[in-house]
Amino acid sequence: MDWNALLFAFKWIILALIYFVLMLLLTGVHREMTLRVEQPAPPSRALKSRLRVVHPGSDPNLRPGGVITLQADNILGSAPDNDLVFADRFVSRRHARLYWDGAAWWLEDLGSRNGTYVNRQAITPHQPQRLERGAVISLGDMTFELVE
């Protein structure tokens, strides 16, 4: 009996058993991960966020100090099919988009004629800008503050 051949075969058998156990372990982990139950999402801050009217511009429907409740995604403009419709003469039909991404509010100018401003700084059209709580947003002659 050749001991070298026997040891060589035994070494490969042990190696194969190690790989077999590793495969069983990986299969078990994979199965466990696919069965994991999703945790419910924490309540969203977005549902509590509002715009406070600082200056209503020429919109007769708004009053200083008034509050507008926000949805998770809002199209702002003068067209009647927008989420937030403003009657200010300097607001475009589809002026801006204000949306919640799950962690922060973002404002995007949709190519409006008179621009959109955050804290008195013009934002670049079609490039969303992240908003902080208390940000001052200007559309046309109107000014709002983001409150939560």
N, CA and C atoms as a LAMMPS dump frame, in Angstrom:
ITEM: TIMESTEP
0
ITEM: NUMBER OF ATOMS
444
ITEM: BOX BOUNDS ff ff ff
-5.0000000000000000e+02 5.0000000000000000e+02
-5.0000000000000000e+02 5.0000000000000000e+02
-5.0000000000000000e+02 5.0000000000000000e+02
ITEM: ATOMS id mol type element x y z
1 1 1 N 0.837 -1.171 0
2 1 2 C 0 0 0
3 1 3 C 0.886 1.238 0
4 2 1 N 0.579 2.132 -0.915
5 2 2 C 1.352 3.359 -1.052
6 2 3 C 0.725 4.45 -0.173
7 3 1 N 1.439 4.836 0.9
8 3 2 C 0.934 5.825 1.858
9 3 3 C 0.833 7.211 1.238
10 4 1 N 1.709 7.54 0.321
11 4 2 C 1.653 8.85 -0.316
12 4 3 C 0.367 9.024 -1.118
13 5 1 N -0.022 8.001 -1.851
14 5 2 C -1.254 8.074 -2.636
15 5 3 C -2.473 8.156 -1.707
16 6 1 N -2.439 7.42 -0.594
17 6 2 C -3.538 7.432 0.365
18 6 3 C -3.657 8.798 1.04
19 7 1 N -2.543 9.387 1.437
20 7 2 C -2.559 10.724 2.042
21 7 3 C -3.029 11.774 1.027
22 8 1 N -2.598 11.62 -0.217
23 8 2 C -3.018 12.543 -1.268
24 8 3 C -4.54 12.481 -1.446
25 9 1 N -5.125 11.312 -1.516
26 9 2 C -6.572 11.128 -1.67
27 9 3 C -7.306 11.663 -0.437
28 10 1 N -6.764 11.397 0.753
29 10 2 C -7.378 11.852 1.993
30 10 3 C -7.403 13.39 2.051
31 11 1 N -6.311 14.01 1.604
32 11 2 C -6.238 15.475 1.578
33 11 3 C -7.343 16.047 0.686
34 12 1 N -7.58 15.449 -0.486
35 12 2 C -8.615 15.937 -1.386
36 12 3 C -10.026 15.668 -0.855
37 13 1 N -10.192 14.604 -0.142
38 13 2 C -11.497 14.303 0.466
39 13 3 C -11.81 15.339 1.55
40 14 1 N -10.832 15.659 2.387
41 14 2 C -11.018 16.661 3.443
42 14 3 C -11.329 18.024 2.815
43 15 1 N -10.581 18.377 1.77
44 15 2 C -10.81 19.645 1.084
45 15 3 C -12.222 19.693 0.496
46 16 1 N -12.683 18.618 -0.092
47 16 2 C -14.031 18.559 -0.654
48 16 3 C -15.08 18.693 0.448
49 17 1 N -14.852 18.072 1.61
50 17 2 C -15.791 18.194 2.73
51 17 3 C -15.86 19.64 3.246
52 18 1 N -14.723 20.304 3.312
53 18 2 C -14.708 21.701 3.755
54 18 3 C -15.543 22.56 2.804
55 19 1 N -15.354 22.377 1.498
56 19 2 C -16.134 23.144 0.52
57 19 3 C -17.621 22.8 0.595
58 20 1 N -17.937 21.55 0.856
59 20 2 C -19.329 21.138 0.995
60 20 3 C -19.974 21.832 2.194
61 21 1 N -19.273 21.877 3.312
62 21 2 C -19.806 22.544 4.505
63 21 3 C -19.968 24.05 4.241
64 22 1 N -19.007 24.655 3.563
65 22 2 C -19.128 26.076 3.228
66 22 3 C -20.34 26.34 2.332
67 23 1 N -20.58 25.475 1.362
68 23 2 C -21.749 25.632 0.495
69 23 3 C -23.044 25.506 1.287
70 24 1 N -23.107 24.547 2.222
71 24 2 C -24.291 24.412 3.076
72 24 3 C -24.503 25.677 3.904
73 25 1 N -23.419 26.217 4.427
74 25 2 C -23.491 27.425 5.231
75 25 3 C -23.99 28.614 4.394
76 26 1 N -23.437 28.792 3.207
77 26 2 C -23.868 29.883 2.336
78 26 3 C -25.32 29.716 1.9
79 27 1 N -25.744 28.507 1.627
80 27 2 C -27.137 28.256 1.254
81 27 3 C -28.066 28.624 2.403
82 28 1 N -27.695 28.267 3.615
83 28 2 C -28.505 28.603 4.789
84 28 3 C -28.594 30.104 5.017
85 29 1 N -27.482 30.794 4.864
86 29 2 C -27.485 32.248 5.032
87 29 3 C -28.344 32.896 3.953
88 30 1 N -28.208 32.431 2.722
89 30 2 C -29.009 32.984 1.629
90 30 3 C -30.503 32.768 1.892
91 31 1 N -30.874 31.587 2.316
92 31 2 C -32.272 31.28 2.603
93 31 3 C -32.783 32.176 3.733
94 32 1 N -31.984 32.36 4.758
95 32 2 C -32.376 33.205 5.888
96 32 3 C -32.563 34.664 5.453
97 33 1 N -31.686 35.146 4.583
98 33 2 C -31.78 36.531 4.127
99 33 3 C -33.006 36.758 3.248
100 34 1 N -33.39 35.78 2.453
101 34 2 C -34.56 35.951 1.595
102 34 3 C -35.856 35.85 2.383
103 35 1 N -35.835 35.223 3.543
104 35 2 C -37.037 35.097 4.362
105 35 3 C -37.188 36.24 5.359
106 36 1 N -36.206 37.121 5.441
107 36 2 C -36.241 38.217 6.41
108 36 3 C -37.453 39.099 6.143
109 37 1 N -38.187 39.411 7.184
110 37 2 C -39.377 40.242 7.083
111 37 3 C -38.955 41.703 7.095
112 38 1 N -39.53 42.487 6.184
113 38 2 C -39.219 43.91 6.111
114 38 3 C -39.778 44.621 7.34
115 39 1 N -38.985 45.513 7.919
116 39 2 C -39.435 46.322 9.044
117 39 3 C -40.279 47.472 8.501
118 40 1 N -41.339 47.855 9.212
119 40 2 C -42.129 48.981 8.724
120 40 3 C -41.3 50.258 8.75
121 41 1 N -41.517 51.094 7.749
122 41 2 C -40.774 52.344 7.651
123 41 3 C -41.233 53.307 8.739
124 42 1 N -40.309 54.08 9.287
125 42 2 C -40.722 55.069 10.289
126 42 3 C -41.612 56.118 9.647
127 43 1 N -42.46 56.756 10.426
128 43 2 C -43.328 57.773 9.839
129 43 3 C -42.509 58.859 9.155
130 44 1 N -42.972 59.285 8.016
131 44 2 C -42.235 60.242 7.2
132 44 3 C -42.442 61.659 7.699
133 45 1 N -41.341 62.416 7.767
134 45 2 C -41.423 63.828 8.107
135 45 3 C -42.164 64.59 7.024
136 46 1 N -42.177 64.05 5.827
137 46 2 C -42.762 64.764 4.691
138 46 3 C -44.234 65.073 4.929
139 47 1 N -44.944 64.191 5.62
140 47 2 C -46.366 64.384 5.814
141 47 3 C -46.644 65.53 6.771
142 48 1 N -45.653 65.944 7.543
143 48 2 C -45.838 67.028 8.494
144 48 3 C -45.32 68.358 7.958
145 49 1 N -44.666 68.372 6.838
146 49 2 C -44.038 69.585 6.327
147 49 3 C -45.053 70.484 5.64
148 50 1 N -44.779 71.783 5.773
149 50 2 C -45.692 72.775 5.212
150 50 3 C -44.883 73.965 4.689
151 51 1 N -45.543 74.746 3.856
152 51 2 C -44.997 76.035 3.428
153 51 3 C -45.787 77.12 4.149
154 52 1 N -45.069 78.032 4.782
155 52 2 C -45.713 79.18 5.411
156 52 3 C -45.572 80.363 4.466
157 53 1 N -46.667 81.04 4.198
158 53 2 C -46.668 82.184 3.288
159 53 3 C -46.019 83.375 4.009
160 54 1 N -44.923 83.866 3.451
161 54 2 C -44.266 85.056 3.993
162 54 3 C -44.805 86.287 3.267
163 55 1 N -44.841 86.223 1.928
164 55 2 C -45.374 87.311 1.115
165 55 3 C -46.215 86.683 -0.007
166 56 1 N -47.511 87.01 -0.091
167 56 2 C -48.385 86.353 -1.073
168 56 3 C -48.26 86.869 -2.5
169 57 1 N -47.471 87.911 -2.746
170 57 2 C -47.373 88.438 -4.108
171 57 3 C -48.718 88.951 -4.573
172 58 1 N -49.075 88.703 -5.829
173 58 2 C -50.351 89.179 -6.37
174 58 3 C -51.445 88.109 -6.31
175 59 1 N -51.197 86.993 -5.585
176 59 2 C -52.203 85.93 -5.471
177 59 3 C -53.245 86.329 -4.421
178 60 1 N -54.495 86.575 -4.83
179 60 2 C -55.521 87.005 -3.873
180 60 3 C -55.974 85.892 -2.923
181 61 1 N -55.601 84.647 -3.195
182 61 2 C -56.035 83.523 -2.365
183 61 3 C -55.111 83.266 -1.176
184 62 1 N -53.96 83.918 -1.138
185 62 2 C -52.994 83.68 -0.067
186 62 3 C -52.943 84.867 0.889
187 63 1 N -52.649 84.577 2.147
188 63 2 C -52.495 85.596 3.182
189 63 3 C -51.174 85.367 3.894
190 64 1 N -50.471 86.432 4.285
191 64 2 C -49.231 86.251 5.053
192 64 3 C -49.499 85.438 6.32
193 65 1 N -48.623 84.486 6.586
194 65 2 C -48.787 83.612 7.748
195 65 3 C -49.615 82.375 7.459
196 66 1 N -50.26 82.335 6.308
197 66 2 C -51.04 81.155 5.937
198 66 3 C -50.126 79.953 5.742
199 67 1 N -50.689 78.764 5.871
200 67 2 C -49.898 77.533 5.784
201 67 3 C -50.452 76.646 4.682
202 68 1 N -49.556 76.093 3.877
203 68 2 C -49.913 75.168 2.802
204 68 3 C -49.307 73.816 3.139
205 69 1 N -50.138 72.787 3.261
206 69 2 C -49.66 71.441 3.55
207 69 3 C -49.088 70.815 2.289
208 70 1 N -47.937 70.174 2.431
209 70 2 C -47.245 69.583 1.282
210 70 3 C -47.495 68.09 1.178
211 71 1 N -47.518 67.601 -0.056
212 71 2 C -47.517 66.167 -0.327
213 71 3 C -46.063 65.744 -0.523
214 72 1 N -45.819 64.48 -0.77
215 72 2 C -44.447 64.016 -0.98
216 72 3 C -43.867 64.557 -2.281
217 73 1 N -44.712 64.847 -3.279
218 73 2 C -44.253 65.389 -4.558
219 73 3 C -45.255 66.456 -4.994
220 74 1 N -44.766 67.671 -5.236
221 74 2 C -45.634 68.799 -5.541
222 74 3 C -45.128 69.536 -6.772
223 75 1 N -46.021 69.764 -7.733
224 75 2 C -45.71 70.629 -8.87
225 75 3 C -46.37 71.973 -8.574
226 76 1 N -45.574 73.045 -8.643
227 76 2 C -46.039 74.377 -8.328
228 76 3 C -46.121 75.192 -9.61
229 77 1 N -47.199 75.944 -9.781
230 77 2 C -47.331 76.783 -10.961
231 77 3 C -48.717 77.382 -11.059
232 78 1 N -49.006 78.017 -12.191
233 78 2 C -50.298 78.68 -12.369
234 78 3 C -51.308 77.827 -13.136
235 79 1 N -50.865 76.708 -13.723
236 79 2 C -51.793 75.843 -14.465
237 79 3 C -52.72 75.123 -13.484
238 80 1 N -53.991 74.956 -13.847
239 80 2 C -54.951 74.343 -12.915
240 80 3 C -54.679 72.871 -12.599
241 81 1 N -53.866 72.178 -13.39
242 81 2 C -53.607 70.762 -13.12
243 81 3 C -52.384 70.545 -12.213
244 82 1 N -51.779 71.611 -11.7
245 82 2 C -50.653 71.476 -10.774
246 82 3 C -51.141 71.082 -9.392
247 83 1 N -50.236 70.581 -8.571
248 83 2 C -50.587 70.227 -7.196
249 83 3 C -50.844 71.479 -6.359
250 84 1 N -49.998 72.499 -6.528
251 84 2 C -50.19 73.78 -5.852
252 84 3 C -50.324 74.853 -6.931
253 85 1 N -51.514 75.437 -7.005
254 85 2 C -51.824 76.411 -8.051
255 85 3 C -51.779 77.815 -7.443
256 86 1 N -50.981 78.694 -8.066
257 86 2 C -50.833 80.064 -7.599
258 86 3 C -51.292 81.023 -8.687
259 87 1 N -51.969 82.111 -8.282
260 87 2 C -52.501 83.082 -9.231
261 87 3 C -51.582 84.3 -9.366
262 88 1 N -50.338 84.168 -8.964
263 88 2 C -49.39 85.275 -9.099
264 88 3 C -49.039 85.461 -10.572
265 89 1 N -49 86.704 -11.025
266 89 2 C -48.778 86.981 -12.453
267 89 3 C -47.36 86.651 -12.916
268 90 1 N -46.412 86.447 -12.001
269 90 2 C -45.034 86.144 -12.374
270 90 3 C -44.675 84.662 -12.201
271 91 1 N -45.668 83.821 -11.926
272 91 2 C -45.444 82.384 -11.776
273 91 3 C -45.787 81.697 -13.091
274 92 1 N -44.875 80.866 -13.588
275 92 2 C -45.087 80.136 -14.843
276 92 3 C -46.127 79.04 -14.663
277 93 1 N -46.625 78.532 -15.779
278 93 2 C -47.645 77.466 -15.715
279 93 3 C -47.124 76.254 -14.955
280 94 1 N -45.944 75.793 -15.27
281 94 2 C -45.265 74.723 -14.511
282 94 3 C -43.942 75.32 -14.048
283 95 1 N -43.974 75.912 -12.868
284 95 2 C -42.859 76.723 -12.397
285 95 3 C -41.765 75.89 -11.723
286 96 1 N -42.153 75.067 -10.752
287 96 2 C -41.152 74.343 -9.968
288 96 3 C -41.735 73.038 -9.44
289 97 1 N -40.835 72.184 -8.992
290 97 2 C -41.214 70.914 -8.367
291 97 3 C -40.572 70.88 -6.985
292 98 1 N -41.384 70.598 -5.965
293 98 2 C -40.922 70.489 -4.587
294 98 3 C -41.24 69.074 -4.136
295 99 1 N -40.203 68.294 -3.802
296 99 2 C -40.451 66.888 -3.482
297 99 3 C -39.588 66.406 -2.325
298 100 1 N -40.072 65.344 -1.694
299 100 2 C -39.442 64.687 -0.548
300 100 3 C -38.841 63.379 -1.028
301 101 1 N -37.555 63.135 -0.771
302 101 2 C -36.916 61.893 -1.22
303 101 3 C -36.811 60.857 -0.111
304 102 1 N -37.434 61.103 1.025
305 102 2 C -37.364 60.185 2.156
306 102 3 C -36.413 60.665 3.223
307 103 1 N -35.532 61.592 2.871
308 103 2 C -34.576 62.123 3.847
309 103 3 C -34.539 63.643 3.841
310 104 1 N -34.864 64.271 2.726
311 104 2 C -34.777 65.728 2.615
312 104 3 C -35.746 66.242 1.558
313 105 1 N -36.043 67.54 1.654
314 105 2 C -36.84 68.219 0.631
315 105 3 C -35.91 68.733 -0.453
316 106 1 N -36.379 68.687 -1.698
317 106 2 C -35.63 69.166 -2.858
318 106 3 C -36.533 70.081 -3.657
319 107 1 N -35.945 71.136 -4.226
320 107 2 C -36.672 72.074 -5.066
321 107 3 C -35.988 72.123 -6.423
322 108 1 N -36.797 72 -7.478
323 108 2 C -36.272 72.03 -8.845
324 108 3 C -37.061 73.045 -9.655
325 109 1 N -36.364 73.986 -10.261
326 109 2 C -37.001 74.926 -11.181
327 109 3 C -37.25 74.179 -12.493
328 110 1 N -38.463 74.256 -13.004
329 110 2 C -38.827 73.515 -14.211
330 110 3 C -38.685 74.36 -15.479
331 111 1 N -37.729 75.275 -15.468
332 111 2 C -37.51 76.126 -16.636
333 111 3 C -38.445 77.319 -16.65
334 112 1 N -38.763 77.856 -15.484
335 112 2 C -39.686 78.987 -15.393
336 112 3 C -39.079 80.24 -16.009
337 113 1 N -39.94 81.148 -16.403
338 113 2 C -39.487 82.385 -17.045
339 113 3 C -38.799 83.32 -16.044
340 114 1 N -39.335 83.418 -14.834
341 114 2 C -38.812 84.377 -13.853
342 114 3 C -37.922 83.744 -12.791
343 115 1 N -37.675 82.44 -12.874
344 115 2 C -36.745 81.791 -11.966
345 115 3 C -37.344 81.427 -10.615
346 116 1 N -36.572 80.626 -9.894
347 116 2 C -36.924 80.172 -8.555
348 116 3 C -35.728 80.471 -7.663
349 117 1 N -36.013 80.949 -6.457
350 117 2 C -34.955 81.37 -5.551
351 117 3 C -35.064 80.643 -4.217
352 118 1 N -33.907 80.288 -3.663
353 118 2 C -33.83 79.711 -2.324
354 118 3 C -32.888 80.603 -1.53
355 119 1 N -33.414 81.155 -0.438
356 119 2 C -32.643 82.074 0.411
357 119 3 C -32.023 83.201 -0.428
358 120 1 N -32.831 83.741 -1.33
359 120 2 C -32.475 84.868 -2.214
360 120 3 C -31.411 84.538 -3.254
361 121 1 N -31.129 83.261 -3.441
362 121 2 C -30.167 82.835 -4.457
363 121 3 C -30.925 82.084 -5.553
364 122 1 N -30.721 82.489 -6.801
365 122 2 C -31.379 81.808 -7.919
366 122 3 C -30.84 80.384 -8.029
367 123 1 N -31.743 79.436 -8.287
368 123 2 C -31.29 78.061 -8.496
369 123 3 C -31.26 77.784 -9.998
370 124 1 N -30.376 76.903 -10.385
371 124 2 C -30.216 76.55 -11.796
372 124 3 C -31.399 75.697 -12.251
373 125 1 N -32.035 76.066 -13.379
374 125 2 C -33.169 75.268 -13.87
375 125 3 C -32.777 73.8 -14.093
376 126 1 N -33.697 72.919 -13.756
377 126 2 C -33.584 71.469 -13.952
378 126 3 C -32.433 70.836 -13.158
379 127 1 N -31.97 71.509 -12.109
380 127 2 C -30.97 70.937 -11.204
381 127 3 C -31.51 71.06 -9.787
382 128 1 N -32.064 69.962 -9.242
383 128 2 C -32.664 70.028 -7.909
384 128 3 C -31.666 70.52 -6.858
385 129 1 N -32.2 71.3 -5.923
386 129 2 C -31.393 71.805 -4.817
387 129 3 C -32.015 71.342 -3.511
388 130 1 N -31.167 70.813 -2.638
389 130 2 C -31.626 70.335 -1.339
390 130 3 C -31.998 71.524 -0.464
391 131 1 N -33.107 71.378 0.276
392 131 2 C -33.584 72.445 1.144
393 131 3 C -33.391 72.07 2.611
394 132 1 N -33.044 73.038 3.396
395 132 2 C -32.957 72.865 4.845
396 132 3 C -34.245 73.403 5.465
397 133 1 N -34.542 72.959 6.684
398 133 2 C -35.705 73.485 7.385
399 133 3 C -35.534 74.994 7.549
400 134 1 N -36.591 75.739 7.285
401 134 2 C -36.53 77.192 7.382
402 134 3 C -36.082 77.872 6.106
403 135 1 N -35.833 77.108 5.05
404 135 2 C -35.407 77.704 3.775
405 135 3 C -36.494 78.639 3.26
406 136 1 N -36.08 79.757 2.708
407 136 2 C -37.008 80.735 2.135
408 136 3 C -37.033 80.518 0.624
409 137 1 N -38.227 80.242 0.104
410 137 2 C -38.426 79.928 -1.314
411 137 3 C -39.2 81.068 -1.954
412 138 1 N -38.706 81.559 -3.094
413 138 2 C -39.389 82.635 -3.808
414 138 3 C -39.743 82.171 -5.215
415 139 1 N -41.02 82.367 -5.579
416 139 2 C -41.538 82.09 -6.926
417 139 3 C -42.268 83.348 -7.361
418 140 1 N -41.89 83.923 -8.476
419 140 2 C -42.541 85.159 -8.904
420 140 3 C -42.394 86.207 -7.817
421 141 1 N -43.529 86.828 -7.409
422 141 2 C -43.519 87.816 -6.319
423 141 3 C -43.814 87.189 -4.962
424 142 1 N -43.966 85.873 -4.92
425 142 2 C -44.36 85.187 -3.688
426 142 3 C -43.148 84.651 -2.949
427 143 1 N -43.256 84.634 -1.609
428 143 2 C -42.19 84.095 -0.771
429 143 3 C -42.802 83.159 0.261
430 144 1 N -42.151 82.003 0.442
431 144 2 C -42.606 81 1.399
432 144 3 C -41.427 80.572 2.268
433 145 1 N -41.777 79.996 3.428
434 145 2 C -40.765 79.403 4.297
435 145 3 C -41.132 77.937 4.506
436 146 1 N -40.136 77.046 4.367
437 146 2 C -40.365 75.622 4.592
438 146 3 C -40.353 75.358 6.096
439 147 1 N -41.483 74.92 6.633
440 147 2 C -41.603 74.621 8.065
441 147 3 C -42.023 73.175 8.237
442 148 1 N -41.659 72.611 9.377
443 148 2 C -42.025 71.203 9.643
444 148 3 C -42.838 71.094 10.888
